[in-house]
Amino acid sequence: MIVTEYNSEGVMIQDSKLKIAMKLDKVPNSFGRPQGLGSVVSTTRFMQYGKVTARIKTGTTSPGVVSAFIVRNEEPGDEIDFEIVGRDPAEAQTNFYYRTPPYMAADLVDYNNAGKTPLGLNTALDFHDYEIEWMPDYINWKIDGKLVRSVYKNQTKDDDTWVDPLTGLMAKKFPSTPARIQFGIWDGGQGSNGTAAWAGTPTDWSKPDQSYEIQIDYVDIQCYYNGNATQTWPPTGYGPTKVHDGPYTTPGLDGGSGEGDGTHEPFRPFVPFYRNPQLMVPTGCLLGFALVVAGTVEVVRRRRLARVRWE
């Protein structure tokens, strides 16, 4: 399941694709510049390590427009990302951040982990597969199955503020906390001078109806748990008892042994008693008996009243 972080008007499902649009905001930004209003879409569930592949057509068709595919935990701020910036839509930018929550001062954020890879293709003209493989000891970024960058945990910087309790060694500045998957588009060309120089500037808002759009064709998520490649959802014992319409079972969810060797009776829709032949006769008998009892009680009551009046 996904959720729109803001500006839900820019998000839609069309032609079996998730489309995230950016249009010109009616209100200038804090720098007094007209700026595009984009959107971010996030998964509602978190993952910790695994492989995420998304087939994306970027919306980076003007300087300043940034298309993003991110694995992020806002608190404490771990992040792994793919970004295509308007300055060069034929270049993939990869990055990772360690413990940089949104409220952290900009001068404390480490911007030295970025990487740039020329692709020899325009990412806005067609769909391509972007893959982030995030494991406990390395990160791989791939495009169309081709490795474009690798980072290994043992080569990252030391975090001298704490010791890893599992190893007894100084922790590394390597993303390690559960994170959500995010897609977005935003206007960097009209932001701060540094951001604009990075993204390209100025963003083209010459047309009043101008818009930019990133499209996601599909997302494949393979979670990693203690060495296993994937873990199915929901886990055993999760949620209420399920009702099935076939002879199959869901181990652990249906009151069975959890071994997957039982079967369920076919689903039978609810039938009101007045339409159920198996219940109509006994129900009629019970109603008839009730009427007889009620009639007898009423006759006895009236005789008693008559006797009282006569006396």
Beta strands, then each sheet from edge to edge (+ up, - down):
strand 1: 2-6
strand 2: 11-14
strand 3: 17-24
strand 4: 36-37
strand 5: 39-43
strand 6: 50-57
strand 7: 65-72
strand 8: 79-85
strand 9: 91-97
strand 10: 115-118
strand 11: 128-135
strand 12: 138-143
strand 13: 146-152
strand 14: 158-163
strand 15: 170-172
strand 16: 180-187
strand 17: 211-223
sheet 1: 1+ 5- 16+ 7- 8+ 9- 10+
sheet 2: 2+ 3- 4+
sheet 3: 2+ 3- 17+ 6- 11+ 12- 13+
sheet 4: 14+ 15-
end
